[in-house]
Amino acid sequence: MTDASIESIPTKMPSIATHPIVTKTEFPGASVLFRGKVRDMYKAGDALLMVATDRISAFDFVLGSGIPFKGEVLTQISIFWFGFLKDIVRNHFLSSDVAQYPEPFPQFTDILKGRSMLVKSVRAIPIECVVRGYISGSSWKEYQSEGRTVGVTLPKGLRESDRLSEPLFTPATKAESGHDENISFEEMASKIGSGLAQQLRDISMKLYQRAAAHAEEHAIILADTKFEFGQDDQGVLLIDEVLTPDSSRFWPRDTYHPGGPQSSLDKQYVRDYLETIGWNKQPPAPTLPVAVVEQTATKYLEIYRLLTGQQLN
């Protein structure tokens, strides 16, 4: 299992062992619109309330363990990126101040603070907009067997984790359950229209390049990530989570060495562990050992601190 070399863990790291874990939310007087693998969504007046739980999924299954601080990290790092990238594209974020939420939510501040966002209700576009700056994960596996990824032929002789000459846009279908499926840009255009497809590709590339440059300044490589978009009467918006350790591969720059898998500050650590235990990727999903839970939480807290310059309390 690949581990990260975390040399700059702050001396006042929040207490992982005693932090409460929230794997499911329910609020009397409010109805759940949707429970995803990680997020619980509620109707909140004309808006939506997005609550990030501490659930963690891998290989399309929600695992039997929650990760302390995970919901807070996903929410707070997304809020950071929404602000950082807002000049490129509008986003759906409205507020994270629980006191501003409509009833009945303000009375549940103890659960919602830090892990929730009030967001605009928009029409989601059913496409995952994936940008890859390095060859890793499923793109590496496909390249090994076919010399290409999602229909894009790549140069011969690439090593695992090599930086690509330029970032690749590799869309996927957005599945409510089960596995997202990689598709070509042409298939994406046939599903949502060529004009919108080109717009989302252009926006995604700009977002990736801006975020990758910021990460590089903070000794982090943004290997790949995915974006999701919606539409309202004014056009396209960036929605859902943004550049989180659930949706991205973050590698410490100082330990980067192409030719194999990399140390990570993201969910890859959990995937790597699961590959070592012989799980057949069928129900029931396994429970993680305490040490893996705590190390995962440590990685999430550290990538948040490195990218935002802040520390969760």
GIZIWO-V998150 format. One record per pair of residues at least 12 apart in sequence whose ideal C-beta (glycine too) atoms are under 10 Angstrom apart, sorted by the first residue. I is the first residue (numbers start at 1). J is the second residue. If there is no record, write none. Layout:
I	J
I	J
This chain:
1	261
1	268
1	269
1	270
1	271
1	272
1	273
1	274
1	275
1	276
1	277
1	292
1	295
2	260
2	261
2	262
2	263
2	264
2	268
2	269
2	271
2	272
2	273
3	255
3	263
3	264
3	269
3	272
3	273
3	295
3	299
4	250
4	251
4	252
4	255
4	262
4	263
4	264
4	265
4	266
4	268
4	269
4	295
4	298
4	299
4	302
4	303
5	252
5	254
5	255
5	263
6	252
6	255
6	263
6	265
6	295
6	298
6	299
6	301
6	302
6	303
6	306
7	219
7	252
7	254
7	255
7	302
8	219
8	252
8	254
8	302
8	305
8	306
9	298
9	299
9	301
9	302
9	305
10	301
10	302
10	305
10	311
12	311
12	313
13	297
13	298
13	301
13	302
13	305
13	311
13	312
14	68
14	69
14	72
14	297
14	298
14	301
14	311
14	312
14	313
15	68
15	69
16	67
16	68
16	69
16	290
16	293
16	294
16	295
16	296
16	297
16	298
16	300
16	301
17	68
17	290
17	293
17	294
17	297
18	68
19	54
19	67
19	68
19	69
19	72
19	297
19	312
20	54
20	66
20	68
20	69
20	110
20	111
21	53
21	54
21	55
21	65
21	66
21	67
21	68
21	69
21	70
21	71
21	293
21	297
22	40
22	51
22	52
22	53
22	54
22	55
22	66
22	68
22	70
22	71
22	72
22	111
22	112
22	115
23	38
23	53
23	54
23	55
23	56
23	62
23	64
23	65
23	66
23	67
23	70
23	71
24	40
24	51
24	53
24	54
24	55
24	66
25	39
25	40
25	42
25	49
25	51
25	52
25	53
25	71
25	108
25	111
25	112
25	115
25	116
26	40
26	42
26	108
26	111
27	40
27	42
27	49
27	51
27	104
27	105
27	107
27	108
27	111
27	112
28	104
28	107
28	108
29	103
29	104
29	105
29	107
29	108
30	42
30	43
30	44
30	49
30	102
30	103
30	104
30	105
30	108
31	43
32	51
33	48
33	49
33	121
34	48
34	50
34	176
35	51
35	53
35	55
35	62
36	50
36	52
36	53
36	55
36	57
36	62
36	176
36	177
36	240
37	53
37	55
37	56
37	57
37	58
37	60
37	61
37	62
37	63
37	176
37	177
37	246
38	51
38	52
38	53
38	54
38	55
38	56
38	57
38	62
38	70
38	71
38	74
38	241
38	244
38	246
39	51
39	52
39	53
39	55
39	71
39	74
39	75
39	115
39	116
39	117
39	240
39	241
40	52
40	53
40	55
40	71
40	115
40	116
41	119
41	121
42	101
42	102
42	104
42	105
42	116
42	118
43	102
43	121
44	94
44	101
44	102
44	103
44	104
44	105
44	116
44	118
44	119
44	121
45	101
45	102
45	103
45	105
45	118
45	121
46	102
46	120
46	121
47	92
47	94
47	95
47	101
47	102
47	117
47	118
47	119
47	120
47	121
48	92
48	94
48	117
48	118
48	119
48	120
48	121
48	122
48	239
49	94
49	98
49	101
49	102
49	105
49	112
49	116
49	117
49	118
49	119
50	74
50	75
50	78
50	92
50	93
50	96
50	115
50	116
50	117
50	118
50	119
50	239
50	240
50	241
51	71
51	75
51	105
51	108
51	111
51	112
51	115
51	116
51	117
52	70
52	71
52	72
52	73
52	74
52	75
52	76
52	78
52	114
52	115
52	116
52	117
52	241
52	244
52	246
53	66
53	67
53	70
53	71
53	74
53	111
53	115
54	66
54	67
54	68
54	69
54	70
54	71
54	72
54	73
54	74
54	115
54	293
54	297
55	67
55	70
55	71
56	70
56	246
56	267
56	270
56	285
56	288
56	293
56	296
56	300
57	246
57	267
57	270
57	285
58	267
58	268
58	270
58	271
58	272
58	273
58	274
58	275
58	279
58	281
58	285
58	286
58	288
59	179
59	270
59	271
59	274
59	275
59	279
59	280
59	281
59	282
59	285
60	175
60	177
60	178
60	179
60	180
60	281
60	285
61	274
61	279
61	281
61	282
61	283
61	284
61	285
61	286
62	285
63	270
63	274
63	279
63	284
63	285
63	286
63	287
63	288
63	292
63	293
64	284
64	285
64	286
64	287
64	288
65	270
65	285
65	286
65	287
65	288
65	289
65	290
65	292
65	293
65	296
66	288
66	293
66	297
67	267
67	270
67	288
67	292
67	293
67	294
67	295
67	296
67	297
67	299
67	300
68	293
68	294
68	296
68	297
68	298
68	300
68	301
69	114
69	115
69	296
69	297
69	298
69	300
69	301
69	304
69	312
70	115
70	244
70	245
70	246
70	267
70	293
70	296
70	297
70	300
70	301
71	111
71	112
71	114
71	115
71	116
71	300
72	113
72	114
72	115
72	116
72	300
72	301
72	304
72	312
72	313
73	114
73	115
73	244
73	245
73	246
73	297
73	299
73	300
73	301
73	302
73	303
73	304
73	305
73	308
73	312
74	115
74	117
74	241
74	242
74	244
74	245
74	246
74	247
74	300
74	304
75	96
75	112
75	113
75	114
75	115
75	116
75	117
75	241
75	244
76	96
76	114
76	115
76	117
76	244
76	304
76	308
76	310
76	312
77	241
77	242
77	243
77	244
77	245
77	246
77	248
77	300
77	303
77	304
77	305
77	307
77	308
77	310
77	312
78	91
78	93
78	96
78	117
78	119
78	238
78	239
78	240
78	241
78	242
78	243
78	244
78	246
78	247
79	91
79	93
79	95
79	96
79	117
79	242
79	308
80	214
80	242
80	243
80	304
80	307
80	308
80	309
80	310
81	93
81	207
81	210
81	211
81	214
81	225
81	238
81	241
81	242
81	243
81	244
81	307
81	308
82	117
82	119
82	238
82	239
82	241
82	242
82	243
84	207
84	210
84	211
84	214
84	242
84	243
84	307
84	308
85	203
85	206
85	207
85	210
85	211
85	214
85	227
85	238
85	242
85	243
86	238
87	206
87	210
88	202
88	203
88	204
88	206
88	207
88	209
88	210
88	211
88	238
89	199
89	200
89	202
89	203
89	204
89	206
89	207
89	227
89	229
89	235
89	236
89	237
89	238
90	120
90	122
90	230
90	232
90	234
90	235
90	236
90	237
90	238
90	239
91	119
91	120
91	122
91	229
91	230
91	236
91	237
91	238
91	239
91	240
91	242
92	117
92	118
92	119
92	120
92	121
92	122
92	124
92	228
92	229
92	230
92	232
92	237
92	238
92	239
92	240
93	117
93	118
93	119
93	120
93	237
93	238
93	239
93	242
94	117
94	118
94	119
94	120
95	116
95	117
95	118
95	119
96	112
96	113
96	114
96	115
96	116
96	117
96	118
96	119
97	109
97	113
97	116
97	118
98	110
98	111
98	112
98	113
98	114
98	116
98	118
99	113
100	118
101	116
101	117
101	118
102	118
105	118
114	312
114	313
117	241
119	230
119	237
119	239
119	240
120	230
120	232
120	237
120	239
121	230
121	232
122	229
122	230
122	231
122	232
122	233
122	234
122	236
122	237
122	239
123	229
123	230
123	231
123	232
123	233
123	237
123	239
124	174
124	228
124	229
124	230
124	231
124	237
124	239
124	240
125	174
125	188
125	191
125	192
125	196
125	197
125	200
125	228
125	229
125	230
125	231
125	236
125	237
125	239
126	173
126	174
126	175
126	176
126	191
126	192
126	228
127	171
127	172
127	173
127	174
127	180
127	183
127	187
127	188
127	191
127	192
127	196
127	197
127	200
127	204
127	226
127	227
127	228
127	229
128	170
128	171
128	172
128	173
128	174
128	175
128	180
128	181
128	182
128	183
128	188
128	204
128	226
128	227
128	228
128	229
128	240
128	247
129	169
129	170
129	171
129	172
129	174
129	188
129	197
129	200
129	201
129	203
129	204
129	205
129	207
129	208
129	225
129	226
129	227
129	228
129	229
129	238
130	150
130	168
130	169
130	170
130	171
130	172
130	180
130	182
130	204
130	208
130	224
130	225
130	226
130	227
130	247
131	167
131	168
131	169
131	170
131	171
131	201
131	204
131	205
131	206
131	207
131	208
131	209
131	211
131	212
131	222
131	224
131	225
131	226
131	227
131	248
132	149
132	150
132	152
132	164
132	167
132	168
132	169
132	170
132	208
132	223
132	224
132	225
132	226
132	249
133	163
133	164
133	166
133	167
133	168
133	208
133	209
133	212
133	221
133	222
133	223
133	224
133	225
133	249
134	158
134	160
134	161
134	162
134	163
134	164
134	167
134	168
134	212
134	221
134	222
134	223
134	224
134	249
134	251
134	256
134	258
134	262
135	149
135	154
135	158
135	159
135	160
135	161
135	162
135	163
135	164
135	168
135	223
135	224
135	258
136	160
136	161
136	162
136	223
136	224
136	249
136	251
136	258
136	261
136	262
136	264
136	268
137	149
137	160
137	161
137	223
137	224
137	249
137	261
137	268
137	271
138	150
138	170
138	172
138	182
138	224
139	152
139	154
139	158
139	160
139	164
139	168
139	170
139	182
139	223
139	224
140	158
140	159
140	160
140	161
140	162
140	261
141	160
142	154
142	170
142	182
143	155
143	156
143	158
143	160
143	162
144	158
144	160
149	164
149	168
149	170
149	182
150	168
150	169
150	170
150	171
150	172
150	182
150	183
150	184
150	185
150	187
151	170
151	182
151	183
151	184
151	185
151	186
151	187
152	164
152	168
152	169
152	170
152	184
152	185
154	168
158	258
159	257
159	258
159	259
159	260
160	258
160	259
160	260
160	261
160	262
161	221
161	223
161	249
161	251
161	256
161	257
161	258
161	259
161	260
161	261
161	262
162	258
162	259
163	221
163	223
163	256
163	258
164	223
164	224
166	205
166	209
167	204
167	205
167	208
167	209
167	212
167	222
167	224
168	205
168	208
168	224
169	185
169	188
169	197
169	200
169	201
169	202
169	204
169	205
169	208
170	182
170	183
170	184
170	185
170	188
170	224
170	226
171	183
171	184
171	185
171	187
171	188
171	189
171	191
171	192
171	197
171	200
171	201
171	204
171	226
172	187
172	188
172	226
173	187
173	188
173	191
174	226
174	228
174	240
180	226
185	197
185	198
185	200
185	201
188	200
188	201
189	201
192	229
192	231
196	229
196	231
196	235
196	236
199	229
199	235
199	236
200	227
200	228
200	229
200	236
203	227
203	229
203	236
203	238
204	225
204	226
204	227
204	229
204	238
207	225
207	227
207	238
207	242
207	243
208	222
208	224
208	225
208	226
208	227
208	243
208	248
209	222
211	225
211	227
211	242
211	243
211	248
211	307
212	224
212	225
212	243
214	243
214	307
215	243
215	248
215	250
215	251
215	253
215	303
215	306
215	307
216	253
217	307
218	253
218	303
218	305
218	306
218	307
218	308
218	309
219	252
219	253
219	254
219	256
219	306
220	248
220	250
220	251
220	252
220	253
220	254
220	256
220	265
220	302
220	303
220	306
220	307
221	249
221	250
221	251
221	252
221	253
221	254
221	255
221	256
221	262
221	264
221	265
222	243
222	248
222	249
222	250
222	251
222	307
223	248
223	249
223	250
223	251
223	256
223	262
223	264
223	266
223	268
224	247
224	248
224	249
224	250
225	242
225	243
225	244
225	247
225	248
225	249
225	250
225	266
226	240
226	241
226	242
226	243
226	244
226	246
226	247
226	248
227	239
227	240
227	241
227	242
227	243
227	247
228	240
228	241
228	242
228	247
243	303
243	307
244	266
244	267
244	300
244	303
244	304
244	307
245	264
245	265
245	266
245	267
245	268
245	269
245	296
245	299
245	300
245	301
245	302
245	303
245	304
245	307
246	266
246	267
246	300
247	266
247	267
248	264
248	265
248	266
248	267
248	268
248	303
249	262
249	264
249	265
249	266
249	267
249	268
250	262
250	263
250	264
250	265
250	266
250	267
250	268
250	299
250	302
250	303
250	306
250	307
251	263
251	264
251	265
251	266
251	268
252	264
252	265
252	302
252	303
252	306
263	299
264	299
264	303
265	298
265	299
265	300
265	301
265	302
265	303
265	304
265	306
265	307
266	296
266	299
266	300
266	303
267	296
267	299
267	300
268	299
269	292
269	295
269	296
269	298
269	299
269	300
270	288
270	292
270	293
270	295
270	296
270	299
272	292
273	286
273	288
273	289
273	291
273	292
273	295
273	296
274	286
274	288
274	292
277	289
300	312
